[in-house]
Amino acid sequence: MAQLIENILKYLSDNGEVNSLKLSNVFNEDHQKIIGAVKSIQAHGDLISAEVVTDKKIELTEEGNFISSNGSYEAYIYNAIAENGTPQVEIMKLPNAKIGFSKAMSAGWIAVDKTVNPPLVKKKVPSIEDIVREHLKQVTKGDLSKISDKEKQEYKKRKLIQEVIVKSYNLKKGPEFSLTLTKLETDLTAEMINSGSWKNLKFKEYNFDALGAQLECGYLHPLLKVRSEFRQIFLEMGFSEMPTNNYIENSFWNFDALFQPQQHPARDAHDTFFISDPQISTKFPQDYLERVKKVHSKGGYGSKGYGYDWKIQEAQKNLLRTHTTAVSARMLYKVAQQKEFKPIKLFSIDKVFRNETLDATHLAEFHQVEGVIADYNLTLGDLIGVFAEFFKKLGIDQLEFKPAYNPYTEPSMEIFCFHPGLGKWIETGNSGVFRPEMLLPMGLPEDVCVIAWGLSLERPTMIKYGFNNIRDLVGPKVDLEMVQKSPICRLNR
């Protein structure tokens, strides 16, 4: 670059002015490299002046270059025809036969003899001149004088030539012209000020449009930003946070304690990730385990149960928890062991794992937002009332509820909200009133009811940040720049 800058200044010194395109030919350098050298000279002051010149130029397309080298498609078709003719079906198998055949017919070079079967394509003239190829060669040389405007339009229509805008610079000596570049100072030091040397120095201009250097620091993922907002909402509503640091759970707390039968499809390996080492757990509250076993196999507390042979081996299996409701079960059991029951409101936000088929709205690993309220004589109306307040704080007002089935809640509701990006309603969570078969074996009073709901953290985040595909938010395809530049989460409250 330094040598090229020196050559440009020397040429201007000898000739006074020149166009950058000519310099490209003189020095046999790419024009963009010439422009880069000019910009470097300009950065050192008014050594040169550069006037922008915009011009239009006709050049060949990739297809035009091919025809210029190998001949037009119509000439290829003509030359492929045998002396006594060639079956049309064979001609149409040739490369670019459709356009070549059409153009050759229009030019009157060939004809189709349909009196025979199959029809034959025959030459109508003894020889041809490939005008298209010759014209394209002239374009390569920059000579368009022999090509009419009508022919230019035809070649543009065939996408053989294209019009491009060429930007160049007319270069002249500037008021501070010099054959050498003075080093520009980038810092004004105390020594320069004290000595007064700054008066005779040239300083590099500040580029106020330049972006600052990227900070070397961590960034909060949109999920963590929304999680922080969710957590704040729960705390504002008087909830306490549950400990959720055990990703590995056993089937007893994940399924059995929730009155979910051992033959339920959710316990299949197609739906649940089971742990191979350690494969089982052995420590359980024995009296509670016996009550759970009884209510499953024989019933109790006004329920007939499921009437099957409950097996401890199934309850002992370790797995990656499929929901944080397993944590809620542990917390409710802990509350039931207290001497006097006190109403509680609990929440948790953490990862759960399910063997899901990946699509635009499902992942095998996701976050569950869970809320649990235990109090006397709660109803489904109380649950809907809590939803109204909770989702209002989330800024989501388009909600729908649909009756659902859960082994551990009755009644149960699925929660749907409208996604503007996807243009459809998507399920955001599940809810219901915990069944007596789940609560009473824990030792909770009979008139204590528990309402609960579980939401996905990912789907509200998709709505808030405008993602249509969950794989753009989580996973190996995530754009790290998105994480860095995503705005803070502010929900409408």
Secondary structure, 3 states (H helix, E strand, C coil): CHHHHHHHHHHHHHHCEEEHHHHHHHCCCCHHHHHHHHHHHHCCCCCEEEEEEEEEEEEECHHHHHHHHHCCHHHHHHHHCCCCCEEHHHHCCCCCHHHHHHHHHHCCCEEEECCCCCCEEEECCCCCCCHHHHHHHHHHHCCCCCCCHHHHHHHHHCCCEEEEEEEEEEEEECCCCCCCCCCCECCCCHHHHHHCHHHHCCECCCCCCCCCCCCCCCCCCHHHHHHHHHHHHHHHCCCEECCCCCCEEEHHHHCHHHCCCCCCHHHCCCCCCECCCCCECCCCCHHHHHHHHHHHHCCECCECCCCCCCCHHHHHEEEECCCCHHHHHHHHHHHHCCCCCCCEEEEEEEEEECCCCCECCECCEEEEEEEEEEEECCCHHHHHHHHHHHHHHHCCCCEEEEEEEECCEEEEEEEEEEECCCCEEEEEEEEEEECHHHHHHHCCCCCEEEEEEEEECHHHHHHHHCCCCHHHCCCCCCCHHHHHHCCCCCCCC
